[in-house]
Amino acid sequence: MDQHEVSGAGRGLSTPLVLLVSLLSSVPVLAQPSVEATAFLENADAVGVAEAVVLWRNLEDPDASRILVAEGAGGVVHYALDGTDPQALTPAQNVSGLAITHHGGGLAEGQAMVATVSRDTAELLFHLLRFNDEGVPESVSQHAMTRGGDAALGYESANSLAFSVGPDGRLFLFVAFPNEIEQLELGLGEEGPERLASTSRPLLGAEKLLTSDASGSFVYAAAEEGGISEVSSDPDAPDGFLQVFSPLDVGFLNGLAMDTRTATAGTPAYLLTSNGITNTLRIFEPLADPPRFVQSFQVLSGNGQIPAPVAGLALTTEPVGTLFPEGLLVVTTGTTGSRRGALVSWGDVARSFDPPLFFVEEGSGGEPDGGTGGDGGEDGGTDGGTNNPNNPVPGGPDIALPQLPREDVGCGCTGAGSLSTVSLLLGSGLFLLRRRRR
């Protein structure tokens, strides 16, 4: 039995910025689509804040797929694909960050490895999972790892995780710390995951979010007030992090996720961010040449917009069961309460734009093969569906400004993608606020 997974990460807004909210409320925002949720994550006994989220997808029985959410003091909880049946994966404990992979490092076929951080014990927690013959998720084993070497900070200081698997099957886990990213190479031994090597990659910023490209080639880091940067997942690569999108491109980052479908020639690979002030979700293509901003939109519920701030994001543009035959977007909320987040058809998002964005229609060109989850899998894509023109364009509701060639990205020039009026105001307001505080 096989499965693949959507991975994503998020965090709560650290500082309320009343002045900026007032500024934004007085400015007419250009029209952008609002998309209704298909279902909601509901947990009557919820504890903590729903932050990072991933999808564990069962390919033999897609409707048995589960959504895993790191819920702070509530531990890791998994839900059915319709947002019901919450079950604890871990005992109630304070966790942070969430990542999942289904292969690499010696994982057996049909297994998945989940990683999270225990703030209570300052350890990385690993869970080996599988779907049993009835399609029910179950734990195979659990393991813990402390931080080695002379590191000044333990794992309790980590705030985001991302798996990546290279074409040679080497399994890497990236862990975000203040001002650095730790890259662990992992192997699976008799006693569970083993640290084979560790590399530190400097990156300024106290708070960071991580996500990975499904090909296994790149990891993306969203540093607080530092935009989005990419780095090769090859630990022997000489280059460090390279800025792909500036702070003005992305505004106030609150969530980050990469499409887990491995992009084929002529199809886009989407990177999704959320804005902690306006709850706007923004879509980028970081692998395009040049990297570009694509569109922005909002998710709605029966009670209006999803409560701010949006925290965790996860995205696949491939079919996920009968509920989501055109892909799935998961949005969790950085607030307490029984409603943990929203489940949105990616096809509904794609068709809200003109022309539509890319998505894979069920039965339009073959079944996905599990090559997702940001872990270097094979191509799981099809051709985008017979009703999808598969020709997404930049611009949309935001004002398109000149874009940089990929070789010039990170040069310090203005904008690696398209800038919006809202983003410009956010950046300018933040700059003014900081000058006043000094």
Secondary structure, 3 states (H helix, E strand, C coil): CCEEEEEEEECCCCCCCHHHHHHHHCCCCCCCCEEECCEEEECCCCCCCCCCEEEEEECCCHHHCEEEEECHHHCEEEEECCCCCCEECCCCCCEEEEEEECCCCCCCCCEEEEEEEECCCCEEEEEEEEECCCCCEEEEEEEEECCCCCCCCCHHHCCEEEEEECCCCCEEEEEEECCEEEEEEEEEECCEEEEEEEEEEECCCCCEEEEECCCCCEEEEEECCCEEEEEECCCCCCCCCEEEECHHHHCCEEEEEECCCCCCCCCCCCEEEEECCCCCEEEEECCCCCCEEEEEEEEEECCEECCCCEEEEEEECCCECCCECCCEEEEEECCCCCEEEEEEEHHHHHHCCCCCCCCCCCCCCCCCCCCCCCCCCCCCCCCCCCCCCCCCCCCCCCCCCCCCCHHHCCCCCCCCCCCCHHHHHHHHHHHHHHHHHC
